[in-house]
Amino acid sequence: MLTDSFTLSLAWFTIRLFNSMGRATTLYSTLLYLHLLCTCWCQRSNPDSERSSCDRCDRRLSCNCSYGGFTGVPTVTDRALTLDLSFNKIATVTEDDLKSHRQLKALSLHGNKLAVIHPSAFDSLWSLEELDLSNNQLTALKQKWFRKLGALQHLNLLNNPYRCLGSPAPFQTLVRLRRLRFGGPALEELKREDLYGVTQLEELTVHGNNLRRYEPGTLADVWPLGRVTLSLRSAFLTNTALARAVLEDVSYPETPIVLKDLHLIGNESVQPLTAAANRRIRQISLKNVSVSDEAIVSFLMVFNGVPLTSFWLDGVTLTGEGRWAQAKWTDQKSIDEFFLRNIVVLDVWKFVSLLELGFLLHYPRKVSVINGRVFVMPCPTSRLLVNLQYLDLSDNLLTEMTLSESLCDGHGTLKDLRVLNVSGNALKSLSTISRLVAGLSKLTHLDISRNAYSSMPRACPWPSTLRYLNISGAKLETITPCLATTLEVLDLSNNDLKSFNLFLPALRELYLSGNKIQSLPSGWLLPNLQILTIQSNTLNMFGRSDLQSYERLQNLQAGQNKFVCSCEFVAFLQSDIKGGDVQLTDGEESYICDSPLYLQEEPVGQVYLSVVDCHRVLFVSVSCGVALFVAILLCILLWRLHVLWYVKMTWAWLKAKRNSRRRQRCREREGLESLLSFDAFVSYSEQDACWVDNFLVPELEEPRDNDEESVNPRPLTLCLHKRDFLPGHWILDNIMSAMERSRRTVFVLSENFVQSDWCRYELDFSHFWLFDRNAGGEVILILLEPLSKDDIPKRFCKLHKLMSSTTYLEWPQEEEKIGEFWRSLRKALRGEEEDY
């Protein structure tokens, strides 16, 4: 709005300015005004142009935009299925912010500054199943927000400053709602119509620590009702009738009740629990509570004879001294489970012995004391747990000595114990642990993880019934036959193991994540293995042969390793394993390439390797073969086209021409003119030398006084290679020099000439010479015998052209025509015009 106002003001000011300059600018000002209005309208019609964007979406279309500092809902891909916008600074959700997210299934706006939601903001979220609006600034709940959310199953509205749920009932259209959380410090009132439309829930959480008014029956219509969590601190202290009314509406025998944030000081503060006791509930938990001895005694009296099977205390502060003997007459035989976690005793030194609690310890089969700073459970106390089958003493301060006391040194106590958990203590000796539990004849599950074992002895006594053993989170570097061969489940995660080579015939599940193992264990050592987890090791690769050694393996989790993405491994993971019996249950996105370097951080499933990468030897062999074939083919082609000859002659011509120019520059420096020394350079075959010596030379070089047809009877001078070439000079230089110093070049053509190498050189140079000087008349052709143009090599294209365009002399076979032949030759050599 501020931007639009500024734009319109600027347009108005500009128009006034141009109007003041005269009417000539009226049209321009109108156009400018329309342009600014169009710009303003475009900005208003495209709200996304000013919104931030978030591209932190994974392959599953789950977008995590939390802690992004966004002040408004950012733009995200329309295909997103999960959108987390928690812990930002979003104050408003407009009508258009989520308009395109029709496929969205989960939306979290937890921990923002959200105060305003447009009534139609969620209308397009037809597929939404989870919505979290907790920890914001919503002062009122609107039924219009949820009117189109027919698929919504989980709704969290905790810790917003609304005082009541509002009218009309905000949840009446949420027919599929299964988990509902509402309330906060500001909630003061709940009316019967507030939950109209909510018929059944798997989980209900109500934070009403400051609740003042509650209309009985408000929560009673919700049935069936699963787990219920209530925070009613003020009501338990000052308005027990309100607390009783709430508990009456939600208490059912099969509904677990969790009470949070309470201060149970005296008898009065426990009385609201009589409503739950009267409804015969079976499970009750107290979380984040402080309780006195008097309150515990009252609690036990309230639940006297009630079939309470499970009693949980989580985050409890005991302010008394454990003097609960006043309730020893009560009937607590139905209690099957005691769960105590994060217990704090304010005055531990005054706390009485647990022997006085014998009336509570005789019956339970499951006892858990977690993170209670317990360093010993005396043997007499252990002897009281005659029905105990499950004992959890994790995250305490037990040592081998105190554990020995707690187990009575393994002699005659806890005979029915099946599950023992002493993880997270100060134990260091596996041999001592095995010796202590060896006498527990029914023990099947033993958890001794997160202790400080550094080694494993060669042999250990274990109960023959032991099936599950957890030694994860220790410091083991090797394993030995100490492990029981009866094990079906073994967890050795997060140690320093480098290999696993132990024969365990009964093992079905093996967990080795977080070690330094470089290869899969041999399958023949584990014939019954069905589940193998070996994530976050130093595993480089595995293949079909590795998995074929396992007879019954079904599920494998081997992601988050340093995989070498070879062709075999990539092909195996992309295709072979998909149709096999073994399934990768940790997802393809967990398999990332670590090498080679150019594939680092690439998912194995998306890697493409070319033929060059996968079949390098074959590729090189084929490439070399193809290259050799092409080279042979090229050589044949070059030979057929005489390319090599052309290259060789070009190089020779350039070299000879360079020498010729050097000689020319020397003559110019010496002041000498370039003189022609010969009338003709004669190129002929050595086999034709007899004709040249006996006929050509005498006829042309010897003086003839009876030459009637010549005005100048001067004899001609011929250049012959055997007579006039300079000895010691390069033959090509001699040929070039002879041509340069001759007026004409005479080729005595015959079959012998064509076959002669040197004649071919001379013919070649004549060919280049003519090409360079473009002088066809300086060549005279004499055919000693009939010779067709086809007999001359095709590479002599200039010569072919000359024979096609120039008349040549033929040595006559009739004797009477010889005289005419010599007269024509002399005229040609002297440059006289004649059709010869």
PyMOL commands that set and color helices and strands:
alter all, ss='L'
color gray80, all
select helices_A, chain A and resi 2-20+23-45+47-50+143-146+192-195+233-238+240-250+267-270+273-278+293-302+325-327+348-350+354-361+379-384+400-406+408-410+430-437+523-525+544-548+567-574+576-579+588-590+597-599+604-606+611-614+616-640+643-669+686-701+721-724+731-740+751-755+757-773+776-778+789-791+797-805+815-830
alter helices_A, ss='H'
color red, helices_A
select strands_A, chain A and resi 62-64+82-84+92-93+106-108+116-117+130-132+154-158+179-183+189-190+201-207+213-214+225-231+257-264+283-291+310-318+337-341+344-345+366-370+390-392+419-421+445-447+468-470+489-491+509-511+531-533+555-557+563-564+583-584+593-595+678-683+718-719+742-749+779-783+809-810
alter strands_A, ss='S'
color yellow, strands_A
deselect
rebuild
show_as cartoon
